[in-house]
Amino acid sequence: MYGFEPSDEQRMLIDAVERYAANQLRIAGREADEAGEFPQELIEKGWELGVLQASVPEAYGGFGDHSAVTGVLAAEAMAWGDLSGTLAVMAPTSYVIPILLGGTEEQKTTLIPPVIEAEWKPFVAAYAEPEFDFYEGDMKTRAEEVKGKYLLNGQKMFVPFADKAEAFLAFAMLDGKMRAFNVPAQTPGLTVGEREPLLGLRALPTFKLTLEDVSLEKKALIGGEDEHNASQIAASSKVAIAAMAIGLSKGALDYALPYAKEREVWGVPIAQKQSIAFMLAEMAIEIESNRLLVWEAAWKLDEGDPDAARSAYLALSGAADTAMMVTDRAVQALGGHGYVREHPVEMWMRNGRGIPVMPGLAMV
């Protein structure tokens, strides 16, 4: 048996994240979408909540034990405010968590503390690739051992803050298996492309990254010569994005529901119309049912359950469909008002459309 009643420490963290999401992220989301980025001070305020630090042991600069459940609870609560802002605040998780899960002791003690001990810094992962059939188990980016070093070649996309990043965790296939490499930003052969013009997530600057004969020392390979569980890292990312999808969906429902109760047509609130009432009920049902899939997948990750990777895939698949359905119906519930930029539901629908291609942008 398992339960998902938050501990006192988790409840304190979630409460702080919920206040940040409601009082700052949600308020700033529209302006950030128009401007193309969130103010640095707002990202800093989210970073100071300590979501990542709470999942990193003291030995590596944090103040807690790694917990995917804690991570998804916080990610969901923050994404209720704004998805782009959440991905910005949590971007360094994509760099730290794989090292924490699979790095050597030396890598953990040297690479993690500089990221989390001070202010927010753009340490990020280079994970996804510009392939319509991208699958992390068969990345086109390749690493090969040449004269005692590793040589990386390939292309990445959806790399957040690549133009300012201090280091990347680049994922590539080595001897038929997905591995991660620490790549400092100024490494020769590493080229940051133009910013990607996206349909949604317009407040999150992402870029393409080209690796052309990038030569790395042996110590750059996360985990060293020993095997590490790549599926756990992939599942960690799927679960993180799934949690954000649930938070986005809940935010859209919480906006559409009171609107439907207040908006009257022929003297009757539209929420009393059967078609609208059933639509809102289905939105709530999908959110609640898929939230449990996400929480269960996170619990399995924490327990080391061999079924965690499968559960993470199911959680992301369900949460992605939920986000698209719920945000689309939120637009419908507002009628013509849903299509204009006066209301944020159209922005949330654009953001939700990108959920399936987001793995790699954050981890728990």
C-alpha positions as CSV (number, residue, x, y, z in Angstrom):
1,M,0.0,0.0,0.0
2,Y,1.1,3.5,-0.6
3,G,-0.4,6.9,0.2
4,F,0.2,10.4,-1.1
5,E,-0.6,12.5,2.0
6,P,2.3,15.1,2.0
7,S,4.6,15.1,4.9
8,D,4.9,18.3,7.0
9,E,8.1,19.3,5.1
10,Q,6.4,18.6,1.7
11,R,3.4,20.6,2.8
12,M,5.5,23.6,3.7
13,L,7.3,23.5,0.4
14,I,4.1,23.1,-1.6
15,D,2.4,26.0,0.3
16,A,5.3,28.3,-0.6
17,V,5.3,27.2,-4.2
18,E,1.5,27.7,-4.4
19,R,1.9,31.3,-3.1
20,Y,4.6,32.0,-5.6
21,A,2.6,30.5,-8.5
22,A,-0.6,32.4,-7.6
23,N,0.9,35.8,-6.6
24,Q,3.8,36.1,-9.0
25,L,4.0,33.6,-11.9
26,R,0.3,33.7,-12.9
27,I,0.3,37.5,-12.8
28,A,3.5,37.8,-14.8
29,G,2.7,35.1,-17.3
30,R,1.0,37.1,-20.0
31,E,3.5,39.9,-20.0
32,A,6.4,37.4,-20.1
33,D,4.8,35.6,-23.0
34,E,4.6,38.9,-24.9
35,A,8.1,40.0,-23.9
36,G,9.6,36.6,-24.7
37,E,11.2,36.0,-21.3
38,F,10.6,36.2,-17.6
39,P,12.4,38.9,-15.5
40,Q,15.5,37.4,-13.9
41,E,14.4,38.5,-10.5
42,L,11.2,36.5,-10.8
43,I,13.1,33.4,-11.7
44,E,15.4,34.0,-8.7
45,K,12.4,34.2,-6.4
46,G,11.2,30.8,-7.6
47,W,14.7,29.4,-7.3
48,E,14.9,30.6,-3.7
49,L,12.0,28.3,-2.8
50,G,14.5,25.5,-2.8
51,V,12.6,22.9,-4.9
52,L,15.8,21.4,-6.3
53,Q,17.8,22.0,-3.1
54,A,15.2,20.0,-1.2
55,S,16.0,16.9,-3.3
56,V,19.8,17.1,-3.0
57,P,21.6,15.8,0.1
58,E,23.7,18.1,2.3
59,A,26.9,16.5,1.1
60,Y,26.3,18.0,-2.3
61,G,25.1,21.4,-1.2
62,G,21.4,20.8,-0.7
63,F,19.3,20.2,2.4
64,G,17.2,17.0,1.8
65,D,17.0,13.6,0.3
66,H,16.1,13.0,-3.3
67,S,12.4,12.5,-3.8
68,A,10.6,12.3,-7.1
69,V,7.3,12.6,-5.3
70,T,8.3,15.9,-3.7
71,G,9.5,17.1,-7.1
72,V,6.2,16.3,-8.9
73,L,4.2,17.9,-6.1
74,A,6.2,21.1,-6.4
75,A,6.3,21.0,-10.2
76,E,2.5,20.7,-10.4
77,A,1.9,23.5,-7.9
78,M,4.3,25.8,-9.8
79,A,2.9,25.1,-13.3
80,W,-0.6,26.1,-12.1
81,G,0.8,29.6,-12.2
82,D,2.7,29.4,-15.6
83,L,4.3,26.6,-17.5
84,S,7.1,28.7,-19.1
85,G,8.0,30.2,-15.8
86,T,8.1,26.8,-14.1
87,L,10.4,25.4,-16.8
88,A,12.7,28.4,-16.4
89,V,12.9,28.1,-12.6
90,M,13.5,24.3,-12.9
91,A,15.8,24.3,-15.8
92,P,18.9,23.4,-13.7
93,T,17.1,20.2,-12.5
94,S,17.8,18.8,-16.0
95,Y,21.5,19.2,-15.3
96,V,21.7,18.2,-11.6
97,I,19.3,15.3,-11.3
98,P,21.0,13.0,-13.8
99,I,24.3,13.6,-12.0
100,L,22.7,12.9,-8.7
101,L,21.1,9.7,-10.0
102,G,24.0,8.4,-12.1
103,G,27.2,10.3,-11.4
104,T,30.3,9.2,-9.6
105,E,30.9,10.5,-6.1
106,E,33.6,12.8,-7.5
107,Q,31.2,14.2,-10.1
108,K,28.4,14.7,-7.5
109,T,30.8,16.6,-5.1
110,T,32.4,18.8,-7.8
111,L,29.6,19.5,-10.3
112,I,26.4,19.8,-8.2
113,P,27.4,22.3,-5.5
114,P,28.2,25.2,-7.9
115,V,24.8,24.9,-9.4
116,I,22.6,25.0,-6.2
117,E,24.6,26.7,-3.5
118,A,23.9,30.3,-4.7
119,E,21.7,32.2,-7.1
120,W,20.0,30.6,-10.1
121,K,22.5,29.8,-12.9
122,P,21.7,28.5,-16.4
123,F,23.1,24.9,-16.1
124,V,20.9,22.9,-18.5
125,A,20.5,19.7,-20.4
126,A,20.8,19.2,-24.2
127,Y,18.4,16.3,-24.6
128,A,15.9,16.4,-27.4
129,E,16.8,16.3,-31.1
130,P,15.3,17.8,-34.3
131,E,13.9,14.4,-35.5
132,F,10.2,13.9,-36.0
133,D,10.5,10.4,-34.6
134,F,12.9,11.4,-31.7
135,Y,13.3,8.6,-29.2
136,E,15.8,8.9,-26.3
137,G,16.8,5.2,-26.7
138,D,18.1,5.8,-30.2
139,M,19.5,9.3,-30.2
140,K,21.2,10.5,-33.4
141,T,23.9,12.3,-31.4
142,R,26.8,10.0,-31.0
143,A,29.8,9.7,-28.8
144,E,32.9,7.6,-29.5
145,E,36.1,7.0,-27.7
146,V,39.1,8.4,-29.7
147,K,42.6,8.4,-28.3
148,G,41.6,8.3,-24.7
149,K,38.9,11.0,-25.1
150,Y,35.2,11.2,-26.1
151,L,34.2,12.8,-29.4
152,L,30.6,14.0,-29.6
153,N,28.7,14.8,-32.9
154,G,25.1,15.7,-33.3
155,Q,22.3,18.3,-33.0
156,K,20.0,19.2,-30.1
157,M,17.0,21.3,-29.9
158,F,14.8,22.8,-27.1
159,V,17.8,23.7,-25.1
160,P,16.7,26.4,-22.6
161,F,19.0,29.4,-22.0
162,A,21.7,27.9,-24.2
163,D,23.0,31.4,-25.1
164,K,23.8,32.0,-21.5
165,A,24.5,28.5,-20.1
166,E,27.6,27.9,-18.1
167,A,27.6,24.2,-18.9
168,F,25.4,21.6,-20.6
169,L,24.6,18.0,-19.9
170,A,24.7,16.6,-23.4
171,F,23.0,13.2,-24.0
172,A,24.4,11.0,-26.7
173,M,24.6,7.3,-27.6
174,L,27.8,5.6,-26.6
175,D,28.2,1.9,-27.5
176,G,24.5,1.7,-28.2
177,K,23.4,3.2,-24.8
178,M,22.3,6.6,-23.8
179,R,24.9,8.4,-21.7
180,A,25.3,12.0,-20.4
181,F,28.4,14.2,-20.8
182,N,29.3,17.4,-19.0
183,V,30.2,20.0,-21.6
184,P,31.4,23.4,-20.5
185,A,29.8,26.2,-22.6
186,Q,33.1,27.3,-24.2
187,T,34.1,23.9,-25.4
188,P,35.4,24.0,-29.0
189,G,33.0,22.5,-31.5
190,L,29.9,23.5,-29.5
191,T,27.7,26.0,-31.4
192,V,24.6,27.7,-30.1
193,G,22.1,28.4,-32.9
194,E,19.4,31.1,-33.2
195,R,16.5,31.2,-30.7
196,E,13.7,28.8,-31.7
197,P,10.4,30.5,-32.7
198,L,7.8,28.4,-30.8
199,L,4.0,28.2,-30.9
200,G,3.9,28.2,-27.1
201,L,6.3,28.6,-24.2
202,R,7.2,31.9,-25.7
203,A,8.6,33.2,-22.4
204,L,11.1,30.3,-22.3
205,P,14.1,31.0,-24.6
206,T,15.2,27.8,-26.3
207,F,17.9,27.2,-28.9
208,K,19.4,24.6,-31.2
209,L,22.8,23.2,-30.3
210,T,25.3,21.7,-32.6
211,L,28.1,19.4,-31.5
212,E,30.8,19.0,-34.1
213,D,33.8,16.9,-33.0
214,V,33.4,18.1,-29.4
215,S,36.4,16.5,-27.6
216,L,35.9,15.7,-23.9
217,E,38.1,14.2,-21.2
218,K,37.1,10.9,-19.8
219,K,35.9,12.5,-16.6
220,A,33.1,14.2,-18.6
221,L,31.2,11.0,-18.9
222,I,28.6,10.9,-16.1
223,G,28.9,7.8,-14.2
224,G,32.3,7.0,-15.7
225,E,32.9,3.6,-17.2
226,D,30.3,2.0,-14.9
227,E,26.8,1.4,-16.2
228,H,24.0,3.7,-14.9
229,N,20.3,3.4,-15.2
230,A,19.5,5.6,-18.2
231,S,15.9,4.6,-18.2
232,Q,15.6,6.1,-14.7
233,I,16.8,9.5,-16.0
234,A,14.4,9.4,-18.9
235,A,11.6,8.5,-16.6
236,S,12.5,11.3,-14.2
237,S,12.0,13.8,-17.0
238,K,8.7,12.3,-18.2
239,V,7.3,12.4,-14.7
240,A,8.4,16.0,-14.2
241,I,6.8,17.2,-17.4
242,A,3.7,15.1,-16.7
243,A,3.3,16.9,-13.3
244,M,3.6,20.3,-15.0
245,A,0.9,19.2,-17.5
246,I,-1.4,18.5,-14.6
247,G,-0.7,21.8,-13.0
248,L,-1.3,23.6,-16.3
249,S,-4.6,21.8,-16.7
250,K,-5.8,22.5,-13.2
251,G,-5.0,26.2,-13.7
252,A,-7.1,26.3,-16.8
253,L,-10.0,24.5,-15.1
254,D,-9.8,26.9,-12.2
255,Y,-10.0,29.8,-14.6
256,A,-12.8,28.4,-16.7
257,L,-15.1,27.2,-13.9
258,P,-15.8,30.5,-12.1
259,Y,-16.2,32.2,-15.5
260,A,-18.8,29.7,-16.5
261,K,-20.6,30.2,-13.2
262,E,-20.7,34.0,-13.6
263,R,-21.2,34.3,-17.4
264,E,-25.0,34.5,-18.1
265,V,-26.8,33.8,-21.4
266,W,-30.5,34.6,-21.4
267,G,-30.4,35.1,-17.7
268,V,-28.8,31.8,-16.8
269,P,-25.2,31.0,-15.9
270,I,-23.6,28.9,-18.7
271,A,-22.4,26.5,-16.1
272,Q,-26.0,25.4,-15.7
273,K,-26.2,24.4,-19.4
274,Q,-25.8,20.7,-19.7
275,S,-23.2,20.8,-22.4
276,I,-21.0,23.1,-20.5
277,A,-21.5,21.4,-17.1
278,F,-20.6,18.0,-18.6
279,M,-17.6,19.5,-20.3
280,L,-16.3,21.0,-17.1
281,A,-16.9,17.7,-15.2
282,E,-15.0,15.7,-17.8
283,M,-12.1,18.2,-17.4
284,A,-12.0,17.6,-13.7
285,I,-12.2,13.9,-14.0
286,E,-9.3,13.7,-16.4
287,I,-7.1,15.9,-14.2
288,E,-7.8,13.9,-11.1
289,S,-7.3,10.5,-12.7
290,N,-4.1,11.4,-14.5
291,R,-2.7,13.1,-11.4
292,L,-2.8,9.7,-9.7
293,L,-0.8,8.2,-12.6
294,V,1.8,10.9,-12.2
295,W,2.1,10.5,-8.4
296,E,2.3,6.7,-8.7
297,A,5.0,6.9,-11.3
298,A,7.0,9.2,-9.1
299,W,6.5,6.9,-6.1
300,K,7.8,4.0,-8.2
301,L,10.9,6.0,-9.1
302,D,11.6,6.6,-5.4
303,E,11.1,2.9,-4.7
304,G,13.4,1.8,-7.5
305,D,10.5,-0.2,-9.0
306,P,11.5,-1.8,-12.3
307,D,8.1,-0.8,-13.7
308,A,8.9,2.9,-13.1
309,A,9.9,3.6,-16.7
310,R,6.6,2.2,-18.1
311,S,4.6,4.1,-15.5
312,A,6.4,7.3,-16.4
313,Y,5.5,6.8,-20.1
314,L,1.9,6.2,-19.3
315,A,1.8,9.2,-16.9
316,L,3.2,11.6,-19.6
317,S,1.0,10.2,-22.3
318,G,-2.1,10.7,-20.2
319,A,-1.1,14.1,-18.8
320,A,-0.2,15.4,-22.3
321,D,-3.6,14.4,-23.6
322,T,-5.3,15.9,-20.5
323,A,-3.5,19.2,-21.0
324,M,-4.5,19.5,-24.6
325,M,-8.1,18.6,-23.9
326,V,-8.5,20.7,-20.8
327,T,-6.9,23.9,-22.2
328,D,-8.8,23.6,-25.4
329,R,-12.1,23.2,-23.5
330,A,-11.2,26.1,-21.3
331,V,-11.0,28.2,-24.5
332,Q,-14.4,26.8,-25.5
333,A,-15.9,27.6,-22.1
334,L,-15.1,31.2,-22.5
335,G,-16.6,31.3,-26.0
336,G,-15.4,34.2,-28.1
337,H,-13.6,35.6,-25.1
338,G,-11.4,32.5,-25.0
339,Y,-9.8,33.3,-28.4
340,V,-8.7,36.9,-27.5
341,R,-5.6,37.7,-25.6
342,E,-7.5,39.5,-22.8
343,H,-7.8,36.0,-21.2
344,P,-4.9,33.7,-20.7
345,V,-6.6,30.5,-21.8
346,E,-5.4,30.8,-25.4
347,M,-1.8,31.1,-24.1
348,W,-2.3,28.0,-21.9
349,M,-3.6,26.1,-24.9
350,R,-0.5,27.0,-26.9
351,N,1.7,26.0,-24.1
352,G,-0.1,22.7,-23.5
353,R,0.3,21.7,-27.2
354,G,4.1,21.4,-26.6
355,I,3.9,19.0,-23.6
356,P,4.8,15.9,-25.7
357,V,8.0,17.4,-26.9
358,M,9.2,18.8,-23.5
359,P,11.0,15.8,-21.9
360,G,14.5,16.8,-21.1
361,L,13.6,20.3,-20.1
362,A,13.2,19.4,-16.4
363,M,13.6,16.4,-14.1
364,V,12.6,15.4,-10.6
